[in-house]
């Protein structure tokens, strides 16, 4: 178990290029199971969750060839479906949330799949109903084996059959699973209340390049005409918008001057405007974001002079993955803000560590926290911290880089799951951060 040792309180300066999107990568890698032909995927992030999913694919029999940094060719020609019945897969599958998305492709292509209850961040209850209900409507029988805690799914007929599916929640991974299953189903599938995040849009564009017939991309109403088989193609993953938001938050907290390169502005949604509401200056320069050094940033009030509330919502609302970062950013703002985490009831518990560091935060309940900004008049203090999940982990890292004194962050494997070589990239910007194993 490694730790980060950080000496904070120093401004940083330089340019960074965001990694490929973690969430898109997990979906796209599962999509390689839909065809026996080669798929070349570029801009794949070298992070823990992606490496774990790649190992699962290799154990399934997928050929994986590395062409260069972040550039891989996959071919799922000789799949060993029996691997899913092994103890090794039940352990590996539980380690990441993304493993659930192999269910749709394998069920559609082979008619059966076994899936353990997936792992991932401990941020509250994360139901599987959207996945299982959608696959059941497409024609799957579902059995749960309580002894080993896994689901056994099998098609009722020779193949899945297209159906009208009303998603009970706009689950991103649930939508991805159902879309992938429907591409090889017989007939037409309509998915209403589908998630429409850029990750889903990218997955649909990839599938269409492979030969799928998907319409309604970018909306919450998706129409899919099933095809008999899919082929290979080349796909490039978008830059990670959560990492982009992390760099903006870091620049604000540490009074740093940072340029974020090649951010793909058109897929950032309301992320830039949300940071503007926090008083943070950022400028669009071609496809880059420039954040000048700011000694102070003032939170804007609502039009009726009420305290600003920032909350998460399905796309095109604000992604919940950024609320932890915005909470940290608010601790050094001028003014107050209410952070409302609607989707996950355990994600704000990490604020206890920020309070120990000197932040002024009132945790109202598991979903809401009021942050009273210090306006860089009183700095956070170095502390011994523990990373509970990916986003809280990077938020505590940002807090430590802004704090006066030395901080130790434990359980950094959580951060490594979602951020590629974060300590090396920070050192290039001038951060005093050391990884100790």
N, C-alpha and C positions, 0 to 999 in steps of 0.2 A: 504494500500500500504506500504510494508516494505522497509527498506533500509539496506545497509551494511555500517558499519563504519570500516575503515581499517587503521591501522597504519603500513605503509610500510617501506621498506629499510632494512629488516632483511632476512638473508638466512634461508632456511628451510631444514629439513632433515627427511628422513624416507621412508616408503614403502606405496604404494597405490595399490589398485586393481581396475581396470576400471569397470564401470558399464556395463550392457548389452546395446547393440547398440540401440539407439533411433529409427533410421530410419528402421531398421529391425523389431523392435517391432511393429511399427505401421502397417507394411505390414502383419506380421504374425497374429496379433490380428484380422485384417479384414478377414483373411483366415478362421477363425473359423466359419464364416457364411456359408461356402460351405458345411458343413455336419451337420447332426443331432446327430452325435456321439461325444464322449468326446475327447478333445484335451488338453494335459498337456504341458504347456509352462514354461520353466525354464529360469532363469537369466533375468527376465523382470525388467527393471529399474523403480524405484519408482519416476517418474518425472511427471511434470505437464501435458505434452501432452499425455502421456500414460494413466494417470488417467482420463483425459477428454474423451479419446476414450473408455476406459473401461465403463465409465458412459453411453455413447451412446449405447454401446452393451447391458448393463443391461436394459436400457430403451426400447431397441428393443425386449427384452425377453430372452437374453442370460443368462444362469446360470453361475455365476462366483464364484469359490471357491478358497480361498487362503490356500495353503498347507504349506507355509512358506515364508521367505523373498524372493521375486522375483519368487515365484513358484506358478503358478495358473492352475486350471483346468477349461476349458470352455466347455459349451454345448449349441449349438444353436438349440435346439429341438422345442421350442414353440415360434416362431418368430411372433411378432405383426407388420406386415408390414405397418399397418395404422399409426403407430407412426411417420412414415416419413412425414405424412401430417400435423403434429402438429406444432404450433408456437414454442414450446420448442425445437423440433429438428432443426428447421430452425435457431434458435439462437445458440444452442450447436454445430451444424455442421459448422457454420461460424467461430467458435473459433479456430479451428486447420486445417491445410492444409491436414492432414492425413485422415480426414473424407471423402474425395472424394473417397478413396479406398474401401469403402463399396459398391460402385456402381456396380463394376464387379461381386462380389460374389452374391449379392442380385438379380441382373438382370438375372444372369445365373440360379440361383436356383428357383426364384419365378416369373421371367418374367416381373418384373416392379420394379422401384425404383425412388424415388424423392431425389434430392441432391441440397442443397443450394450452392452458390458460396463460396468455403472454405476460411478460414482465413489463419493465419500463420504469418511468419515474413514479415515485410514491407521492402523488399530488392529490389523492382522493379517489373516489370510486370512478372507474372507467369501464362502463358496461360494454358487453359484446353483443347486445341485442340487435343493433343496427346491422352488424355483419350476419348473424345467424338468421334473423328474420328475413333479410333480403335473399340469402342463399336458399332458405327453405321455400320461399315463394317461387324461386326459379326451378324448383323441383328436386330439392335435396331432403333426404331423411337425416335427422340429426340424433345421435345417441351420445349420452354423457357417461363416461366411465369414472365413477367417483374414486375408485381405488388409486388410480394414477393421475386423476385430475386432467383428463383430456377429452376432447370432442371427436367423435367419429362421424364423418359426413359421407353420404353415398347418394348418387343420383337414383331417383325412383325408376326412371326409364333409361333408354339407351343414352340419352343426353339431356342436358338442361333445356328447359322450354321458356321462351320469352314471356314476360308477365308485366303487368302494371304494378309498380312498387312505390308506395308512399313511405318515405323514410321517416321514422318517428323522431329522429334527430338528424341534424345536418352533419353527421360524423364524417370527417375527412377520410380516415382509413376505412370506415364502413362503406362509404361511397366508392372508394377505389376498388375495394374487394368485389362489390356487386358489378361495377362497370367491367372489370376484367373477366368475371365469370360470364357476363352477358354477351361478350364479343363472340364467343363460340357457341352460344345457346341457339336453339332452333326458333326462328321467328323474331318478333319485335319485342323489345323491352323498353318500358318507359319508367324513368326514375324521377319522382317529384320530391321536392325538398332535398335535392342533392346538394352536397357541399360544392362550392364553385371556386375555391382558392386557386391561385396560380399553380399549385402543385397538381391539382386535379386537371386543370386545363392542359398542363404539360403532358400528363399521362394520356389524356385523350388524343392529343396531337401525335404523340408517339404511336399509339394504337392505330390511329388512322393511317399513319405512314406504313404500318405493318400490314395494312389491308382491312382494318375494321371499318365499320360504317356507323360513325357516331355524329349526331347533330345536337345542337344546343350547347356547345362548349362555351363556358363562361357564364351560363345561367344555372338556375336551380331546377330546370326541367330538361332532362337528358333523354334522347331517343337513340336506341341502338338496334340495328338490324344485324342479327347474328350471321356469321360467315362460317364456312367449313374449316378454313385454316388461315393462319397468319404467317407472314414472312419476316425477313430480317430488314434492318435499316440502320441508320446512324442517328443518334440523338445527343443533344448537348443540354446538360442540366443548368438551370438558372442559378445565378448567385443567391446565396442564402440571405433572405430579407431579415431574419432574426439576428444573424451575425452583423448585418449592416446596422440594425438598431442598437446592437451592443457596442459597436465602435462609436456611434453618435453619443450614446450615454457615457462612454469612457471619456470622450473628448470633453464633454460638459463638466463632468465631475472633477477632472484633473486639470482643468483650464488649459487644455492642449489644442494645438493646431494640427488637424489631421485631414488628409484627403483620402476618401474612399473611392477606389477606382472601379469603373465598369459595373455599376450597381443595377442596371436595367430599370430605370426610373418608372417605366410604364407598369411594372409589376409590384411596385411598393405600396400602392393603395394610399391609405390615410396615414401611413407611418410618418412621413416628413411633416405633415400638418399637425400631428399629435405632438411631436417634439417642438414645433413652433409654439403650440399652446403652452408648453412648459417654459417658453421664453428663450429657447436655444436657437441661435443663428445657424443656419445652414444654407449653402448656396448651390444651385445647380450649375455645373460647368460641363457642358456636353453630357456625357453619361456618367459623370463623377459627382460626388458630394464633397463640398469643401466646408469644413467646420473651423471657423477662426477661433483663436484663443479668447475666452470670455471669463472675466473675473467675477461676473455676476449675471444671473439670468432670472427673470421675473415671471412667475406663473400668471397667465392671463385669467381674469375672472369671466364668468358667464355674462351674457348681455344684461341680465337683471341684477348684476353685481353680486351674484351668489358665488360661493366657492366652486372652483372647477372640479368636476367629477370625470374621471377617466375609467372606462369600463371596457371589457372585451365583448366581442360579438362575432358570429360567423361572417365570413367574407361577404361584402367588402368592408365589414367592421374591423375593429382592431384585433389582431391576433392575441390570444391569451399568453402566448410565449413571451411577449414583451412587457407584461405588467410587472414582473419582478424587477426588470431593468429600470422601468419608469419609476418604481417605488424608490430605488436607490438614488436615481437622478433627483427626485424631489427632495431628498434630505439636505441638499445644498442649494436649493432654489430659494428665491425670495418670494414668500407667500406660502399658501397652504393648498393642499389638494386631497380629494377623497379618491382612493384607489378601490375600485369595485371589481373583484374577481368573481364573475358569475359562474364560470364553468367548473372550477375545481375548488373543493372546500379546504384543501390542505396546503395550497400553494403559498399562502401569505404567512405561514408559521415561521418562516426564516427571519421575519422582521425582529424577532427576539434578539438575534445576533447583532442586528443593526443598532438596536437600542443599547446593547452592551457597549457598542463602539461610540455611543454618544448621540445617536440620531434621536429626534423627537417624533415618535410615532405612537399613535393610539390604535391598537388592534381592536376594532369595534366588535367584530365577530369573525368566524372563519373566512368570510367572504369580503370584508371591508376593513380598510385601514386608512386613517387620517394622518397625513404627513405634514408636519410644520417645518418648513425649510429653514436652514441655518444661514443661508446667504453667504457662505464661505467666511462668516465672522467667527464661527466656532467649528473646528475641524473634527472629523471622526478620529478615533484613537485606534491604534493597532491592536489586534486581538488574536486569539486562537480560535479558528473557525472550522466548521465542518460543512462540506458541500452535500446537501440533502438530495438535490436533483440537478439536472443540467442547467436550467435557467437560473435557479437560486444560486447555483455554484458560480456562474459567470457574474452574477450580480454582486456576490460577496467578494469576488476577485476585483471588480471595479471599485467597490467600497474600500478594499485594502490598498489599492493603488492610489486612492485619494487621501487616505488616512495618514496622520502623523505617526511615525514610529514603524515598528516591525510587526507584521502579521504572519501567522502560519495558517494555511488552509489544508485541512485533511480531506481524505476521500476524493482526491482530485481525479480519480478514474471517472467520476460522474461528469466532470467538465470535459474530459477527453472524449467522452461518448458523443459530444456534439460540436466540439471546437478543435480544429486541426492545428497542431503544433502551436498552441496559443502562447506558451511561454517564449518560444523562439521569436515569434512575430512581435510580441511585446518588447522584447529586448532590442529589436531593430529600431523601434520607436524611442528607445531610451529608458525603458522601464528597468528597475532593479528587482528582478524576479529570478529565483533559483529553484529548479526542480530537484528535490532530494528523494532518493529511492530508499 
